[in-house]
Amino acid sequence: MAARVVSLGRQRVAPAVSRRLERVPVRWHVWQGASGRDYAHRVYSLIECPPLCKAAYVLVRRDAQGRCRVLRIGLGQSDAPTLNLAAVRQKGAQAGANEVHVYPAAPEAELRLVACDLRARLFGSLASAAD
């Protein structure tokens, strides 16, 4: 019977893969609320969106010309990031979204204010597209 030594150390990433990851652009979109305050959101495709902590998000349909149409504004409600992601993907698919714009993690009270401010500006009502 032959013995084989297996290294459990960290494996190196192939150079082609690491160079490809470095070229992935980081996209941001700034939405303005009814208060006039700007909110920078990280942009993800609906499919590539990572699990979300409690966060404010905007579901968007971007057309071929690059124009954004806001479909829904919501909040991640769960302490489990994967449950928030599942809810975002479900609501996004139902609304016809192809992008998720995520406001970075912040205290829950601030997230609620961000969502209300954006709803008031983009929909003209605090209740529009509320979760």
Secondary structure, 3 states (H helix, E strand, C coil): CCCCCCCCCCCCCCHHHHHHHHCCCCCEEEEECCCCCEEEEEEEECCCCCCCCCCEEEEEEECCCCCEEEEEEEECCCCCHHHHHHHHHHHHHHHCCCEEEECCCCCHHHHHHHHHHHHHHHCCCCCCCCC
